[in-house]
Amino acid sequence: MSNLKIYNTMTQKKESFTPLHAGQVGMYVCGPTVYNLVHVGNFRGPIFFNFVRNYFEHLGFKVVYIYNYTDVDDKIINSANETKISPFELADKFVAEFEKDFKNVGLKPATVNPRVTTHIKEIIEMIERIVRHGAGYVVDGEVFCRIEKIKDYGKLSHKNIDELVAGSRVEIGEKKKNPLDFTLWKPAKAGEPFWDSPWGKGRPGWHIECSAMAKKYLGDTFDIHGGGIDLIFPHHENEIAQSESASDKPFARVWMHNNFINMGKEKMSKSLGNIFTARNFLEHYNGEVLKFLILSSHYRSPTDFSDSVINHSIGGLARIYSAMAQAEKWIAKSLNTGIKPDPKGEVLDLKNFGEKINGIWKSITIACEDDFNSPEVVAEIFNLVRAYNNLLKPGMKPNQELANSSQKLLSLIKEIGGLLGMFQHSPQEFLLQLDDLLLRDKKLKREEIQGRVQERWGARQNKDFKTSDQIRDELAKLGIEVRDSQEGTEWEVKK
């Protein structure tokens, strides 16, 4: 039985999680407004909630994971007008671009990616219920949600509503009865997309869209609603208000919010102009680096985005993939000598490595069930790698226990990595990718480095150790590390 505890934004504490329906978890996570390429900060949610979904599936739950696209919005309309194309064409374009980035990051597709424009019927039906229940009113074709009719408005964001009202004002001629009332349906303006409704031609307000789509796929009440902390107020607060006034039932049972990625001391955002697009990052680095960077911090803590953080992530990945590559080599050597790894067989160093592999799933489970503590999961992988590396001694020859240990390391990293959505690449190929991107940053070419390494190997073969040492020192100044063995010389870019 799982002892999973999740920090609930609503109650501001960790709570034991029990799903609404046995064996199934329903999750709704707010997705992007598709008017431009997304920045790396927009991927913190998808990467983290991919981990959440994977862990639930690891526990044996069927997960219904809804991740929406907002494809009609003021930003989309304004951007479409600037580029002289239709808002629908612009939205289609950037849905496709986002899905390209999503695939390149290496995330599992959601169960459904609903789009606002294909759920207008459900949105109108929900607004009608809100009006019928007395929590909505119509003024000149615009429908508002009446805050004074909402029980416990502010319970998610823990904002003092009287203070919010006191700090606001209703301008003369404004349609709202209360400055905190918000739009459910807005009348059409010239040149904007619109749909027919009982209140005239128009389009949905932002908040109602997620409420209607969540209800369609998950019901009036469901397990987990996720998103960035910037959505707590007003978006998620208003989702609760309109959903619960429409159904008279609780909305999401647990609210999870990921923190920002910061560029310098400020959150990364288009409005601040300090963005690094996911597309640029993925073209320069890769999805594994982005996932490692994000999951190395707890989701409720801010994460810094800088060259040093990126380089630290590359170094961490290299340590783990290097151990995997060594394990693959020892398995291959063992097979060549007729030794077949036995996953259930005895391993080397039972006191250290043996205890580590026997206890690692307990440690991983504790980390995951403590509010999805991904940095602890990463730390446990590093501990496993450290214990394995301590097994490898100069002059070792293949043996059964080493083969078993190597197979165990590979299997465990891939299994644990599967929760994070990581460590599924070919180790040798991935390490080559890391070296190539670092060589590119240093403006070095692989063939030139390889030529110098071969020249050094030739000097060593001829016992010209002065030349050999000179080339080694030259390579070291370029950030190239060389390692000699009986089989030849290996090299990699220092990380």
N, C-alpha and C positions, 0 to 999 in steps of 0.2 A: 504494500500500500504506500502510495507516494505521500511524503510530508512536505509537499511544495508550498512555499510561502511567497506571496507576491505583494509588493508595495502597491497599495491602492491609493491613488491620488485623492479619491473621495474621502477616505477616512484618515489619510496621512499616516498610515502604519502598514506594516507587513501583516498579511492575513493568510490563514490556511486556505488553500484553493480546493474547492469541490465543484465539479462541473454541474451545470444545470441539468443535463441529460447524461446518464451513465454511459461511459465509453465514447463520448463525443464532446468536442470543444468548438464553440463558435467564436470566431475572431473577426472584428472589423477594424481595419487600419486606414486612416485617411491618406489618400494618395495625392499625386501632384495636380496642380492646375496647369494644363498643357498649352502654354503660350510661348515657350522658349526651351532651350536645352536646360536641364536641371543642373544644379551645382552639387559638389560632393557632399555638402551638408544635407541635401535632400535624400541621400542614400543611407543616412544613419538609421532611420526608421526601417526601411526595407531590409537592411542587413541584420539589425537586431531582431526584428520580429520574424525573420526567417529562422533564426536560432530558436526563438520561442516555439514556433511551429514545429521545428525539427525535434525539439525535446519532447513535446507532447506526443508526437508520433512515435518517438523512441519508447515512451511509456505505454504505447499501445492504443492511444486515442485516435479516433478518426477526427481530423481537423477540417472544419469548413472555414477557409481563410478568404475573406473578402477584402480586396484592395482596389479602391475606386479611382477613376479619372474624372476630374472636373473639366468638362469640355465645352461649357458655356459660362462666360464670366466677363466682367468688365475688362480685365487685363487681356483676355483673348480678343475681345471685340476691338479694343484700342490698337493692339498689335496687328490685327488683320487689316484695320483701316490704314495703318502706316505702310503696310506691305502690299496694299491693293489686292488682297485676295479675300475670299469669304471666310468668316469665322469658323465654319465647319471644316473647310479645307485646311486652315491653319491648325485646328485641333487635331485633325487626322494625321497631319504631318508630324506633330510633336508627340502624339501617342506612339507613332512608329519609332521616332527617335529615342523616346524614353525606353521602349521595349528593347531596342537595340542595346542601349546601355545596360539595362537590367540583365539581359542575357550575357553580356560581356563581363559583368560583375560576377556572374555565376550563382544566381539565386534560383530557387525553385519557384515556378509560376504559382500564382494564387489560384484558389479554386475558381473564383470569378473575378474579373476586372470590370465591374459595371461602369457605364458611362451615363452621365446625367441626361444627355439628350435622348437616350433610349428608355428613360424611366419617368417621362413627363406624366404619364397616366397615374402612376403610383404617387407621384408628388402631389398632383391635384387632389387625388382621393384623400391623402393625409391632411392637406390644408382644409378640405371640406369638413373633416372630422373635428379639427381644431376649432373651426368657426362654430360648428354645431355644439361643441362642448362649452362654448362661451369664452374660450381662450384666444379667439381671433376676431378681428373686426375689419371691415372693408371701408376704405375711403377713396372715392374716385378711381376705382379699379385696382387699387393697391391694397393688399391684405397684410395686416400686422399681427404679430403675436402680442397679446396683452399680458405684460409682466405681472401686474397686480393679481392676475388669476392663477399665477404659477406658484404652487406650494414649494417653499424652500428654495426659491431662485437664488443662486449663488452658492449652493451646497458643494459644488465641485471645486470652484475656484476659491472658495472661502472669502469672497469679497463681501464687504458691508454694503448692502444695496442702498441704504439710506444715504451713505456717503457718496456712492456713485451718482445717485439722483441729485444730491446737493451740488455735485461738481459738474452737472450737466444743465442744459437749459433747452427748452423748446422754443424755436424761433417763431415769430409771428407768421402765421400762414402755413406752418408745418402741419402735416397730417397726423402726426403721432399724438396720442393722448398722454403718453409718458415718455420722457427722453430715452428710457431704456428699452421701449418697445422696438422690435426689429421686424424687418420685412420678410414675409413668407412668399409673396408673389408681387412682382413689380410690373407696372404697365409698360407696354412696348413703346420704344422711342423710334423715331424715323431712322431707317437704315440698320436696325438691330434685329437679330433673330427673335422670333416670337412663336407662341403656340396659342391656340384657342383655349379658353377656360371659362368657367361660370362668371368670372369677374371681368372678362374681356381679354383681348389679345395681350400677351405678356410673356414673362419668363420667370423661373423660380429665383427666390433669394438663395444665398449660398448655404445657409445652415440646414434648410429643409431638405436639401438634396441628399445629404448623408443619412438623415433620419429615414427617409423613404427607402433608400437602397438597403440600409441595414435591416429594416423590417422585412423587405421582400425576401432576402436570402437567409436571415437568421431569426426572424420572428420579432415580436414585441419586446421580449427580454432575451438577452444572450450573455455569454460569459465575459468576453474581454473586448474592450474598445481601446485602441492604441493611436498614438500620434505624437507629434512634437509638443514640447511644453508651450510653445507659442500658440497652440490651438486650445489650451485649457479655457481661456476667456478671450473673446466671447463665443468662439465656434462650438466647443464641446458643451459649454454651459447652456447654450441655446438649443443644441441638439437634445439635451435632456429635457428642457422646458417644453419643446414642441412635441417630442415623442411621447412623453408621459402624459401630456394634456390630451393627446390624440387617443391613447390606448387605455389610460387609467391604470397602467402597469409600470413596474420599474423598468428602466431602459437597460443599460449595461451594468453588470454586477461588479466588474473590476475595471478600473481605468488605469492604463499604463502610459506613461509619457517619457519619451527620451529627451535628453538635454541637447544643447546646441553643439555644433562644431565651430570652434572659434578661430578666426584668422587674426592673429595678434591678440588684442584684448576685447575684440568685438565679435559678436556672432556673425557667421558668414551669411550674407543675404544680398539679393539683387538690389534692394533699395539702398543698401550701404555701399554698393559698388565694389565689394571686396570678395567677389566670388571666384572660385576656380571650378570650371565646369567639370562634371563627371566625364564628359567626352574627352576633354583635354587630359585629365588625369589618366584615363584608361589608355589613351594613345601613348602617353609618356611612360606610364608604369603598367599596372594591370589590376584586375579585380581582386586577386589574392592579397596584394599589398593594401588595398583599400579596406578589405574585410579585416585583415590583421590589425590595421591602424584603429579601426572603429571598435572591434571587439576586445582590444587590449585595455579599454577603459570601461568602467561600469556605465550602463546606459543612462543612469540618472545623474551622472557627473558630466560636466563639460569636457570636451575633447579638443586639444589644440591641433592645429593644422599648420605645419611648418616644415622646412627642409630637414631639420634635425629629427622631427617626429617620423617623417617618411623614411629617412635613412635608418632610424632605429627599427622601424618595421621591417625594412629590407634585411637588416642584420638578423633580426629574430627569425624571419622566415628561412634565411640561409642556414641558421643553426639547426632548425628542425628538418629541413629538406636534406641537409648534408648528412645527418644521422640516418635518414631514410635511405639515402643513396649508398652509404656505407653498408647498411643492412642488406640492401639488394646485392651488392658486390659479394658479401660473405655468403649469401644464399647461393649465388651463382658459382662461387668457388667450391662450396660444399657439394653442390650437385655434380660438378665436374669430377669430384673425387668419390662419387657414389654415395654421398651422405644426403639423405632426404630430411628436410626439417620436419619435426613433429610438433605441432602447435600445443599438444598436451604433454610433451616430454619435459625432462628436467632442463633448467637453464643454468647459465653460469652465475656465480656469486649469489647463492640463495639468500644470504643475509641482507644484501642491499638491493640488487636488481630484482631478485626473486620476490622480496617483500614488496617492492615498489609495484611490480606488475600485478601481484595478488591483491593489493589494496587500492589500485588506482581507480577502479570504477566506484568504489565507495567514496573516494575523495571527489570524483567528478560529480557524483550524485548530490553530495552535500553542497558543492558549489552551485550546481544548477538549481537546486531546490531552495537556495537562499536568494530568492529574487533574481534568478538567472544571472549569477555572478560570472560572466564570461571571462574577466581577467584571471580569476582563480582557475578556470578551466585551462586557459593558456599556460598559466604557471605550472599546473600539473603536467602538461605536455613537456615543458622545459625540464621539469624534475625527472621525468622518464628518460628524456634524451640524455641528460647528464649522467644518469645511472648507467645507461647503455654505453656511452662514450668511455666511461671508466672501465668497462670490460675489455676494451681494445688495447692490446699491448703490442709494442714493436716485436716483429718476428713471429707473431702468432700464425698457426696453421689451422686449416679448417678442422673442426671437430663437431660432434653431435650437439653438445650443449651450446656452442656458439651459433650453430645453425638454428637451433630452436629459439635462442634468445633474439636473433636477428628477425626471424619470422614473427615472433611475438611483438617486437617493437613496431614493425611495419603494420601489422594487423591492428594493434591498439591505436596507433596514431590515425590510421584511416577511419577506424570506428568512432573515436572521439572527435576527430576532425569532421566527420559527417554531421555531428550536431551543430558545429559552427559553420558548416558549408565550406570547409577548407580541407587542404592536404589530400586532395584526390588526384593531383597531377603526377605524371612521371617525374620522380625526383631528379634524375639526370637532366631531363629536358627543361624542367623548371629552373634548375640552377644555372643552366646555360642562358635562359631568358634573363635571369637576374644579372648575370655577368654582362650580357650584351647591353642591357639598358644602362648599367654603370659605366661600361666602356664608352657608350655614346655620350654620356654626360662628361666624361674625361676627354672626349674627342680622340679616342684611340680606336684602332681597328684590330679585330680579333686575329686576322692573318699576320699582322705585324708582330703582335705579342707572341703568337704561336711560333713565328720564325725565330724570335730571340730566345724562346724557351728551348727550341730544338738546337740552336747554336750553343746554348749553355750545356745541354746534354752531350753534345759532341765534344765539347771541351772537357767535360768530366770523364768521358770515355777515354780521351787521350791524356788524362791525368794533368790537364792544364788547369789547375785549380785556381790560379790567379785570374785567368779570364772568366772562369766559371763564377767566381765570387764577384768579379766586377759586374758581370751581367745581372747576377742576382740583386746586387745593390742598386743597379740602374732600374730594374723592374720594381724593386721595393719603393723607390722614390715616385714611381708612377702609380703606386697603390696596388701592385700585383704581388701576390704571395705565391711562392713556389714550394712544393714539397717533393722530396726525393724518396724513392723506394727502389727495391730490386727490380720492379717492373717498369721503371721510368720516372719521369717527372710530371707531376700534375700542377696546375696553376689555377688561381681564381682571383677575382678582384676583391680586395680587402673590404669587409663590410662592418 
